[in-house]
Amino acid sequence: MTDGLVIAEHLCKEFAGPEGLLRVLDDINFTVERGTTCAIVGASGSGKSTLLGLLAGLEVPSAGRCLIGGHDLARMDEDARARLRNERIGFVFQQFHLLATLTALENVLLPLELAGHTGAREVASAALARVGLAARAGHLPRQLSGGEQQRVALARAFCTNPEVLFADEPTGNLDTRTAGQVMDLMFELNREHATTLILVTHDERLAQRCAMRVTLEAGRQHPSPAHD
């Protein structure tokens, strides 16, 4: 057993289909060390988002196991997995997932309030300022550009100081220039917070910036050498 923060061991996931069980992931094995960055890459339909969901405890595996900080997610009930996500995990999504009726500040504030964080409003305001949106704190998501919405999502994800940040195609809805700015910000925040970053991406520029990668093809893992 390694001292890795996130570990996948012989991970498999099956779903029931009209012709029987469909194996979406088959015998996935890797370890992500604390504080490093990992890209999960592969063609559409290769199982990337399913793998991310298993690693984050949003789904349970059909076989094998996922561990975060030594906790076997499959051995925890949903309430325990939800507590672990609230306390140790952050998320950034392609669709931003901001609440439309809340301002930028209120969106960042929400996970802090749910966690009972002391001084939540001050922390949320500082997080928005860090991503360059202090002047947009009172704006609703529909009043923000795509890049601004993703920066709000980054502020929300990092403000709780998660041990692990999972990002699913975080630049997928952004133009090239804005995507580059969001990439730079995400890695800056990652270094500042010493967070372990695990992301799914089709963007080779983003994958190249990660210390390691996991390559999937039709649900199977292919060797991918680590790179700088």
C-alpha positions as CSV (number, residue, x, y, z in Angstrom):
1,M,0.0,0.0,0.0
2,T,1.3,3.5,-0.9
3,D,0.8,6.7,1.0
4,G,-1.0,8.2,-2.0
5,L,-3.9,10.5,-1.2
6,V,-6.2,9.1,-4.0
7,I,-5.9,5.5,-5.0
8,A,-7.8,3.3,-7.5
9,E,-7.3,-0.4,-7.1
10,H,-8.6,-2.9,-9.7
11,L,-11.5,-0.5,-10.3
12,C,-14.4,-1.7,-12.4
13,K,-17.8,-0.2,-13.1
14,E,-20.8,-1.9,-14.9
15,F,-24.2,-0.6,-15.8
16,A,-27.3,-2.6,-16.8
17,G,-28.2,-2.2,-20.5
18,P,-30.7,-3.7,-22.9
19,E,-28.3,-6.5,-23.8
20,G,-27.1,-7.1,-20.3
21,L,-24.3,-5.6,-18.2
22,L,-22.1,-3.1,-19.9
23,R,-18.6,-2.7,-18.4
24,V,-17.6,1.0,-18.6
25,L,-14.4,0.7,-16.7
26,D,-12.2,-2.4,-16.4
27,D,-9.4,-2.9,-13.9
28,I,-8.2,0.7,-13.4
29,N,-5.1,1.1,-11.1
30,F,-3.2,4.2,-10.2
31,T,-2.1,6.4,-7.3
32,V,-2.2,10.2,-7.0
33,E,0.2,11.5,-4.4
34,R,-0.7,14.4,-2.2
35,G,-0.3,17.8,-3.8
36,T,0.3,16.6,-7.3
37,T,-1.7,17.1,-10.5
38,C,-3.3,14.3,-12.6
39,A,-5.1,14.5,-16.0
40,I,-7.6,11.8,-17.0
41,V,-7.6,11.7,-20.8
42,G,-9.2,9.7,-23.6
43,A,-11.7,9.9,-26.4
44,S,-15.4,10.6,-25.7
45,G,-17.1,7.5,-24.2
46,S,-13.8,6.1,-22.8
47,G,-15.1,6.3,-19.2
48,K,-13.4,9.5,-18.0
49,S,-16.3,11.1,-16.3
50,T,-17.4,7.8,-14.8
51,L,-13.9,7.4,-13.3
52,L,-14.0,10.9,-11.9
53,G,-17.4,10.1,-10.3
54,L,-16.0,7.0,-8.7
55,L,-12.9,8.7,-7.4
56,A,-15.1,11.4,-5.8
57,G,-17.5,9.0,-4.2
58,L,-20.4,10.1,-6.4
59,E,-20.8,6.5,-7.6
60,V,-19.7,3.2,-6.1
61,P,-17.6,0.7,-8.1
62,S,-18.9,-2.7,-9.3
63,A,-15.5,-4.2,-8.3
64,G,-12.2,-2.9,-6.8
65,R,-12.1,0.1,-4.6
66,C,-11.3,3.9,-4.4
67,L,-9.6,5.4,-1.4
68,I,-9.2,9.0,-0.4
69,G,-6.9,9.6,2.5
70,G,-7.1,5.9,3.4
71,H,-10.9,5.9,3.4
72,D,-12.5,3.2,1.2
73,L,-15.4,5.0,-0.3
74,A,-17.4,1.8,-1.1
75,R,-17.4,0.9,2.6
76,M,-19.0,4.2,3.6
77,D,-22.7,4.9,3.4
78,E,-23.9,7.8,1.3
79,D,-24.1,10.1,4.3
80,A,-20.5,9.4,5.2
81,R,-19.4,9.9,1.6
82,A,-21.3,13.2,1.6
83,R,-19.5,14.4,4.7
84,L,-16.1,13.4,3.3
85,R,-16.9,15.4,0.1
86,N,-18.0,18.4,2.1
87,E,-14.9,18.3,4.3
88,R,-12.1,17.3,1.9
89,I,-13.2,17.6,-1.8
90,G,-13.9,20.5,-4.2
91,F,-15.5,20.3,-7.6
92,V,-15.3,22.4,-10.8
93,F,-17.5,21.5,-13.8
94,Q,-17.7,22.3,-17.5
95,Q,-21.2,23.8,-17.0
96,F,-20.0,25.9,-14.0
97,H,-23.1,24.7,-11.9
98,L,-23.7,28.1,-10.3
99,L,-27.1,28.7,-8.7
100,A,-28.9,31.1,-11.0
101,T,-30.7,33.0,-8.3
102,L,-27.6,33.6,-6.1
103,T,-25.0,36.3,-6.7
104,A,-21.4,35.5,-7.3
105,L,-20.6,36.1,-3.7
106,E,-23.6,34.0,-2.5
107,N,-22.5,31.1,-4.7
108,V,-19.0,31.2,-3.2
109,L,-20.5,31.6,0.3
110,L,-22.7,28.6,0.0
111,P,-20.3,25.7,0.8
112,L,-18.7,27.8,3.6
113,E,-22.1,28.3,5.2
114,L,-23.0,24.6,4.8
115,A,-19.7,23.7,6.6
116,G,-20.4,26.2,9.4
117,H,-17.2,28.1,8.5
118,T,-16.4,31.0,10.9
119,G,-16.1,34.3,9.0
120,A,-17.6,32.8,5.9
121,R,-18.5,36.1,4.2
122,E,-15.0,37.5,4.7
123,V,-13.5,34.3,3.3
124,A,-15.8,34.2,0.3
125,S,-15.1,37.9,-0.4
126,A,-11.4,37.2,-0.3
127,A,-11.8,34.2,-2.6
128,L,-13.7,36.3,-5.2
129,A,-11.0,39.0,-5.0
130,R,-8.3,36.4,-5.5
131,V,-9.9,35.4,-8.9
132,G,-10.3,39.1,-9.9
133,L,-14.0,39.4,-9.4
134,A,-14.4,41.6,-6.3
135,A,-16.3,44.2,-8.4
136,R,-18.7,41.5,-9.7
137,A,-19.7,40.1,-6.2
138,G,-23.3,41.3,-6.5
139,H,-23.9,40.0,-10.1
140,L,-26.0,37.0,-10.9
141,P,-24.5,34.3,-13.1
142,R,-26.5,35.4,-16.2
143,Q,-24.8,38.8,-15.8
144,L,-21.3,37.2,-16.0
145,S,-19.3,35.9,-19.0
146,G,-18.4,32.2,-19.3
147,G,-14.9,32.9,-18.1
148,E,-16.2,35.0,-15.2
149,Q,-18.6,32.2,-14.2
150,Q,-15.8,29.6,-14.2
151,R,-13.7,31.9,-12.1
152,V,-16.6,32.1,-9.6
153,A,-16.7,28.3,-9.7
154,L,-12.9,28.2,-8.9
155,A,-13.3,30.6,-6.0
156,R,-16.1,28.4,-4.7
157,A,-14.1,25.2,-5.1
158,F,-10.9,26.5,-3.4
159,C,-12.4,28.7,-0.6
160,T,-12.9,25.6,1.6
161,N,-9.3,24.6,1.2
162,P,-10.1,21.1,-0.1
163,E,-7.5,18.3,0.0
164,V,-8.6,17.2,-3.5
165,L,-10.1,19.2,-6.3
166,F,-11.9,17.3,-9.1
167,A,-12.4,19.2,-12.3
168,D,-14.5,17.8,-15.2
169,E,-13.6,19.6,-18.5
170,P,-13.1,22.9,-16.7
171,T,-12.2,24.8,-19.9
172,G,-14.6,22.9,-22.2
173,N,-17.1,25.8,-22.6
174,L,-14.5,28.6,-22.9
175,D,-12.8,30.1,-25.9
176,T,-9.1,29.5,-26.3
177,R,-8.0,32.8,-24.8
178,T,-10.3,32.6,-21.8
179,A,-9.5,28.9,-21.3
180,G,-5.8,29.8,-21.1
181,Q,-6.5,32.4,-18.4
182,V,-8.7,30.0,-16.4
183,M,-6.0,27.3,-16.7
184,D,-3.3,29.7,-15.4
185,L,-5.6,30.6,-12.5
186,M,-6.5,27.0,-11.6
187,F,-2.9,26.0,-11.4
188,E,-1.9,29.1,-9.4
189,L,-4.7,28.4,-6.9
190,N,-3.6,24.7,-6.8
191,R,-0.1,25.7,-5.9
192,E,-1.2,28.3,-3.3
193,H,-3.5,25.8,-1.5
194,A,-1.3,22.7,-2.0
195,T,-4.4,20.9,-3.3
196,T,-4.3,17.6,-5.1
197,L,-5.8,18.3,-8.6
198,I,-7.4,15.6,-10.7
199,L,-9.1,16.7,-13.9
200,V,-10.8,15.2,-16.9
201,T,-9.9,17.0,-20.2
202,H,-9.8,16.8,-23.9
203,D,-7.4,19.8,-24.0
204,E,-3.9,18.5,-24.5
205,R,-2.5,21.9,-23.3
206,L,-4.2,21.4,-20.0
207,A,-3.1,17.7,-19.8
208,Q,0.5,18.6,-20.5
209,R,0.6,20.9,-17.5
210,C,-0.2,18.0,-15.1
211,A,2.5,15.9,-13.4
212,M,0.8,12.6,-14.4
213,R,-1.9,11.3,-16.6
214,V,-4.3,8.4,-16.8
215,T,-5.2,7.4,-20.3
216,L,-8.4,5.5,-21.0
217,E,-9.5,3.7,-24.1
218,A,-12.9,2.0,-24.2
219,G,-12.8,1.7,-20.4
220,R,-9.3,0.2,-20.2
221,Q,-6.2,1.9,-18.9
222,H,-3.2,2.5,-21.2
223,P,0.3,3.2,-19.9
224,S,1.0,7.0,-19.7
225,P,4.5,8.1,-18.6
226,A,4.7,10.9,-16.1
227,H,6.0,14.1,-17.5
228,D,7.0,17.6,-16.3
